[in-house]
Amino acid sequence: MDLFRWLKPSKPRQDGRLEHIESLLATLVQKETQSMALGQDILDKVTEVETKVGSFIALIEALIADSTIPAEVGVAILNKLQGTEAELDAAIAANTPPTP
C-alpha cells in the first residue's frame, strides 16, 4: 500500500508542476510578443529604405540590434556587401518573383 501512495503524486507537487507550466507559458507568450514586435520593427525599417540592397542592410542591422545574430556575424555580412551592392541588387532582382 505504501508503494501506491508513493506513486500517486501529492497535491502540492501537482500545484508546483502547474505553476511551472504556467511560468513556461508566460515566458512563451512574452517571447512571441517580442518576436512580433521585432518583425514589425524590421518591416518598418526595410520599408523606409528605397533600394533592395538598402532593405537588406536594414534587415541585418535590425537583427544585430536585437541580438538575433551575433554582432560579429552581422558586421562580417555587412563588410562582405561593401563594393558588391550592384551584384547583390542584380541577384535579388533575378530571384524575386513578379508581383501578381
N, C-alpha and C positions, 0 to 999 in steps of 0.2 A: 504494500500500500504506500509506503514512503516513496518508493520509486516513482509512482504515478504522480504524487504531489510534486516531486522534483521536476518531472517533465512538463507539468502544466504551468505555464507562465503566471506569475502573480500579477495582480492589478498594477502595482507601482512600476513593475518592469514594462508592462504594456503601455502605461502612460509615458514612460521615458522614451519608448520607441516611437510613439505618436508625436511626441514633442520633437524628436529628431527628424522625423519625416516632414513635419510642418516647417522646421528650420530649413531643411533642404529645399522644399518647395518655395519658401520665401526667397532663398538665395537664387533659385532658378528664375523666378519672376523678376527679380532685380536685374539679373544679367540679361534677360530678354529685353527689359526696358532700356538698359544701357546700349544693347546692340541695335535696337530700333532707333534710338537717338543718334548713334554713330552713323547708321545707314542714312538717315535724313540729313545729317551734317555733311556727309560725303556727297550726297546728291546735290545739296545746295552749293557746295564748293565747286563741284565738277560742272554744274550748270552755269555758274558765273563765268567760267572760262570759255573763250570763243573758239579755241583750237582743240583738236583731238589730243594732240601732244600735251597741251596745257592741262587738259582734263586728266590725263594720265598722271602728270606730275602732281596735280592737286590731290588725286587719289592716293598716291604714295605718301605725300606729305601728311594727309589726314590719318593714314594708317600708322605712320611713325608717331604722330602726336598722340594717338590713342594707345600707343604701345602694343598695337595689334601685331606689328612686325618690329623686330629689334631695330634700333636707330642705325646701327652699323650696316645692316642689310639694306635699309631704305636709302642710306647715303650711297652705298655701293651701286644700287639701281640707278639713282639719280646721276651719279658720276658716269655710268655707262651711257646714259642718254646724251650727255654733252657732245655736241657735234654730230649726232645721228638723228636729230629731230626730223629731218626730211625723210630719211629712211623709215623711221617709226611711223610717221604720218602716212606714208605710202603703204606700209604693212597693215596699218589699221584700216585704211580705206579698202584695201584688197580683201580684207577679211570681215568687213561689215556688210551684212545683208541689206538689200534695199528696203527702204521704209514702205510698208504697204499703203 
